Amino acid sequence: MKNISNGLNGRIRRFVRGGRIRPARAFIGFFAQLLLGSALMTQFSPAIRAEQDHSSGPVVVQPGAPGQPTKTLPASTMGKLPPRSQAEVDFMQGMIMHHAQAVEMTAMIPSHTGNKGLRLLGARIRSSQMDEIKLMKRWLAVHGEPASMEMPGMPGMDKSGHPMPLMPGMLTPQQMDALRKAKAADFDHLFLAGMIQHHNGALTMVKDLFDTPGAGQDAEVFNFATDADNTQRAEIKIMNTMLDKEFPEEKR
């Protein structure tokens, strides 16, 4: 930077000779170089200041409470994530089971109905929920938790040795059996009514999660639960519209 400054000063001295100013073309060329030199000094100054600022290590600043000053913390200060909530683990494990039944329901569609609207809806639900199952399994694995609430080696039993309860909104074995036996319009009606019930159960699970103190603070859990809530609310509206259109005489 000193060399740039010296060079500009030298050009200024040479520019003025014996009190006479050079022609306008020379002045314009000189002025352009002066601006270039100024720009270079401006560009490099922040980098130099940054290098000087970081010479003593990073600065960690903790914002103060309203009306209170900030605090400068040691460079070794590390941020801490909120503690993992058991409610988050239970939510993810339970939602895997919940989604698995929805995927099973959508798998029946191709062989049970020719309704194009229902086929498109089923494909959408199946794709999104299979992707979400992968996300939930990955989250549980990262946190050292099993993907299932079931007791290892004892399917249908929870970790306490009791029969696994159905998650909110899940279809009973009797409802699933009726769905498997239905065809065409009967299947369409049972599927739409059953999936609305299923989705409403998922909304209950999300609400229970966020109503639990300390739960839902993990960023990935929060984003997933929020997205699931928004998506399933939108799909409930679609399915209610389909029911009203195709089965107007039915009272739900």
C-alpha positions as CSV (number, residue, x, y, z in Angstrom):
1,M,0.0,0.0,0.0
2,K,3.0,2.4,0.7
3,N,4.3,1.8,-2.8
4,I,0.9,2.7,-4.3
5,S,0.8,5.9,-2.3
6,N,4.4,6.9,-3.2
7,G,3.7,6.2,-6.9
8,L,0.6,8.5,-6.9
9,N,2.6,11.2,-5.1
10,G,5.3,11.0,-7.7
11,R,2.8,11.3,-10.5
12,I,1.3,14.4,-8.9
13,R,4.8,16.1,-8.7
14,R,5.5,15.2,-12.3
15,F,2.1,16.4,-13.4
16,V,2.7,20.0,-12.2
17,R,5.9,21.4,-13.9
18,G,6.9,25.0,-13.5
19,G,3.4,25.9,-12.5
20,R,2.1,24.9,-16.0
21,I,-0.7,22.2,-16.3
22,R,-0.4,19.5,-19.0
23,P,-3.0,19.2,-21.6
24,A,-6.5,17.9,-20.8
25,R,-5.8,14.4,-22.2
26,A,-2.9,14.0,-19.8
27,F,-5.0,15.2,-16.9
28,I,-7.8,12.7,-17.7
29,G,-5.3,9.9,-17.8
30,F,-3.7,11.0,-14.6
31,F,-7.1,11.3,-12.9
32,A,-8.2,7.8,-14.0
33,Q,-5.0,6.3,-12.5
34,L,-5.6,8.3,-9.3
35,L,-9.1,6.7,-9.0
36,L,-7.7,3.3,-9.7
37,G,-5.1,3.7,-6.9
38,S,-7.8,4.9,-4.5
39,A,-10.0,1.8,-5.3
40,L,-7.1,-0.5,-4.7
41,M,-6.4,1.0,-1.4
42,T,-10.1,0.7,-0.4
43,Q,-10.2,-2.9,-1.6
44,F,-7.1,-4.1,0.3
45,S,-7.7,-2.1,3.5
46,P,-10.5,-4.4,4.9
47,A,-8.4,-7.4,4.2
48,I,-5.5,-5.9,6.1
49,R,-7.8,-5.0,9.0
50,A,-9.3,-8.4,9.0
51,E,-5.9,-10.0,9.1
52,Q,-5.0,-7.8,12.0
53,D,-8.3,-8.5,13.8
54,H,-7.8,-12.3,13.6
55,S,-4.2,-12.3,14.6
56,S,-5.4,-12.7,18.2
57,G,-7.9,-15.5,17.5
58,P,-11.7,-15.4,16.9
59,V,-13.9,-13.3,19.1
60,V,-17.0,-14.9,20.6
61,V,-19.7,-12.4,21.6
62,Q,-22.8,-13.3,23.7
63,P,-25.7,-10.8,23.2
64,G,-26.9,-9.4,26.4
65,A,-30.5,-9.3,27.6
66,P,-32.6,-6.3,26.7
67,G,-30.9,-3.2,28.2
68,Q,-27.8,-5.2,29.1
69,P,-24.4,-5.0,27.4
70,T,-22.9,-7.9,25.3
71,K,-20.2,-10.1,26.7
72,T,-16.9,-11.2,25.1
73,L,-16.4,-14.9,25.7
74,P,-13.2,-16.9,25.5
75,A,-12.2,-18.1,22.0
76,S,-12.6,-21.7,23.3
77,T,-16.3,-21.2,24.0
78,M,-18.4,-23.9,22.2
79,G,-22.1,-23.7,21.5
80,K,-24.4,-26.4,23.0
81,L,-27.3,-28.0,21.4
82,P,-30.5,-28.4,23.4
83,P,-30.7,-31.9,25.1
84,R,-32.4,-34.6,23.1
85,S,-36.0,-35.1,24.1
86,Q,-37.4,-38.6,24.6
87,A,-40.7,-37.2,23.2
88,E,-38.9,-36.5,19.9
89,V,-37.6,-40.1,19.7
90,D,-41.1,-41.4,20.5
91,F,-42.6,-39.1,17.9
92,M,-40.2,-40.2,15.1
93,Q,-40.6,-43.9,16.0
94,G,-44.3,-43.6,16.1
95,M,-44.5,-41.7,12.9
96,I,-42.5,-44.3,11.1
97,M,-45.2,-46.9,12.1
98,H,-47.9,-44.4,11.1
99,H,-46.4,-43.7,7.7
100,A,-45.9,-47.4,7.1
101,Q,-49.6,-48.0,7.2
102,A,-50.3,-45.2,4.8
103,V,-47.8,-46.7,2.4
104,E,-49.6,-50.0,2.8
105,M,-52.9,-48.4,2.0
106,T,-51.6,-46.7,-1.1
107,A,-50.1,-49.9,-2.4
108,M,-53.6,-51.3,-2.8
109,I,-54.8,-48.6,-5.2
110,P,-53.5,-50.0,-8.5
111,S,-55.3,-53.3,-8.1
112,H,-58.4,-52.0,-6.4
113,T,-59.6,-49.0,-8.5
114,G,-59.3,-47.3,-11.8
115,N,-60.0,-43.8,-10.4
116,K,-57.4,-41.6,-12.0
117,G,-57.7,-38.9,-9.3
118,L,-57.3,-41.3,-6.5
119,R,-54.3,-43.0,-8.2
120,L,-52.5,-39.6,-8.6
121,L,-53.3,-38.7,-4.9
122,G,-52.1,-42.2,-3.8
123,A,-48.8,-41.9,-5.7
124,R,-48.2,-38.5,-4.1
125,I,-48.9,-39.7,-0.6
126,R,-46.8,-42.9,-1.1
127,S,-43.8,-41.0,-2.5
128,S,-43.7,-38.3,0.2
129,Q,-44.2,-40.6,3.1
130,M,-41.6,-43.1,1.9
131,D,-39.1,-40.3,1.7
132,E,-40.1,-39.1,5.2
133,I,-39.6,-42.6,6.6
134,K,-36.0,-42.6,5.3
135,L,-35.5,-39.2,6.9
136,M,-36.9,-40.4,10.3
137,K,-34.8,-43.6,10.2
138,R,-31.7,-41.6,9.5
139,W,-32.4,-39.2,12.3
140,L,-32.9,-42.0,14.8
141,A,-29.7,-43.8,13.7
142,V,-27.7,-40.6,14.1
143,H,-29.0,-40.3,17.7
144,G,-28.4,-44.0,18.5
145,E,-32.0,-45.0,18.6
146,P,-33.8,-47.9,17.0
147,A,-36.2,-47.2,14.1
148,S,-39.0,-49.2,15.8
149,M,-40.8,-48.9,19.1
150,E,-41.2,-52.7,19.1
151,M,-39.2,-54.8,21.5
152,P,-36.4,-56.6,19.6
153,G,-37.3,-60.2,18.8
154,M,-40.9,-59.6,19.9
155,P,-42.9,-58.1,17.1
156,G,-46.1,-56.4,18.2
157,M,-44.8,-55.8,21.7
158,D,-43.4,-52.4,22.9
159,K,-40.3,-51.9,25.0
160,S,-42.2,-52.6,28.2
161,G,-43.5,-55.9,26.9
162,H,-47.0,-54.7,26.4
163,P,-49.0,-55.0,23.1
164,M,-48.2,-52.1,20.7
165,P,-50.9,-49.5,20.7
166,L,-52.1,-48.0,17.4
167,M,-50.9,-44.5,16.8
168,P,-53.6,-41.8,16.6
169,G,-55.7,-42.2,13.4
170,M,-54.3,-45.5,12.3
171,L,-56.9,-47.9,10.9
172,T,-57.8,-50.9,12.9
173,P,-57.1,-54.4,11.6
174,Q,-60.8,-54.7,10.8
175,Q,-60.7,-51.4,8.8
176,M,-57.7,-52.6,6.9
177,D,-59.3,-55.9,6.1
178,A,-62.4,-54.2,4.7
179,L,-60.2,-52.0,2.6
180,R,-58.5,-55.0,1.1
181,K,-61.8,-56.6,0.2
182,A,-63.3,-53.5,-1.4
183,K,-63.2,-52.7,-5.1
184,A,-64.0,-49.7,-7.4
185,A,-66.3,-47.1,-5.8
186,D,-66.5,-49.0,-2.5
187,F,-62.7,-49.0,-2.3
188,D,-62.5,-45.3,-3.2
189,H,-64.9,-44.3,-0.4
190,L,-63.2,-46.5,2.2
191,F,-59.8,-45.3,1.2
192,L,-60.6,-41.6,1.2
193,A,-62.5,-41.8,4.6
194,G,-59.7,-43.9,6.0
195,M,-56.9,-41.7,4.9
196,I,-58.6,-38.6,6.2
197,Q,-58.8,-40.4,9.6
198,H,-55.2,-41.4,9.2
199,H,-54.0,-37.8,8.4
200,N,-56.0,-36.3,11.2
201,G,-54.2,-38.7,13.6
202,A,-50.8,-37.4,12.3
203,L,-51.9,-33.9,13.0
204,T,-52.7,-35.0,16.6
205,M,-49.2,-36.5,16.9
206,V,-47.6,-33.3,15.8
207,K,-49.7,-31.3,18.2
208,D,-48.8,-33.6,21.1
209,L,-45.1,-33.3,20.2
210,F,-45.1,-29.5,20.3
211,D,-47.3,-29.5,23.5
212,T,-44.6,-31.5,25.3
213,P,-42.2,-29.2,27.2
214,G,-38.7,-29.3,25.8
215,A,-39.8,-31.2,22.7
216,G,-39.6,-30.1,19.0
217,Q,-36.4,-28.0,19.6
218,D,-34.2,-30.2,17.3
219,A,-34.1,-28.4,14.0
220,E,-34.6,-31.5,11.9
221,V,-37.5,-32.7,14.0
222,F,-39.1,-29.2,14.0
223,N,-38.8,-28.9,10.2
224,F,-40.2,-32.4,9.5
225,A,-43.1,-32.1,11.9
226,T,-44.1,-28.6,10.6
227,D,-43.8,-29.8,6.9
228,A,-45.9,-32.9,7.7
229,D,-48.5,-30.9,9.4
230,N,-48.8,-28.5,6.4
231,T,-48.8,-31.3,3.8
232,Q,-51.4,-33.4,5.5
233,R,-53.7,-30.5,6.1
234,A,-53.6,-29.7,2.4
235,E,-54.2,-33.4,1.5
236,I,-57.2,-33.6,3.9
237,K,-58.8,-30.7,2.0
238,I,-58.2,-32.5,-1.3
239,M,-59.7,-35.7,0.0
240,N,-62.8,-34.0,1.5
241,T,-63.4,-32.3,-1.9
242,M,-63.1,-35.7,-3.7
243,L,-65.6,-37.3,-1.2
244,D,-68.1,-34.4,-1.7
245,K,-67.8,-34.7,-5.4
246,E,-67.9,-38.5,-5.8
247,F,-70.1,-39.4,-2.9
248,P,-72.4,-36.4,-2.2
249,E,-75.1,-38.5,-0.6
250,E,-72.7,-39.8,2.1
251,K,-72.8,-38.2,5.5
252,R,-69.5,-38.1,7.2
